[in-house]
Amino acid sequence: YSFSDTVSANLQELFKIDEKSGEIRTTGELDFEDLQSYDLEIEARDKGIPPLAGHCSVELEVLDVND
């Protein structure tokens, strides 16, 4: 699993993706006041010959815990 080439470097710094499981985690704090949602394009590629790839879009919604 990896981020698609369309995902900006800034977003790739905010999130990390486990290459084997595809689990996505934050690397820092997300602020609802800055941005309420994130759209990430994820790619999965197997080790076949030739390798096959698939992709999906993941939308993350940030909740404002202060409200």
Secondary structure by P-SEA (a helix, b strand, c coil): ccccccccaaaaaaccccccccbbbbcbbbbcccccbbbbbbbbbcccccbbbbbbbbbbbbbcccc
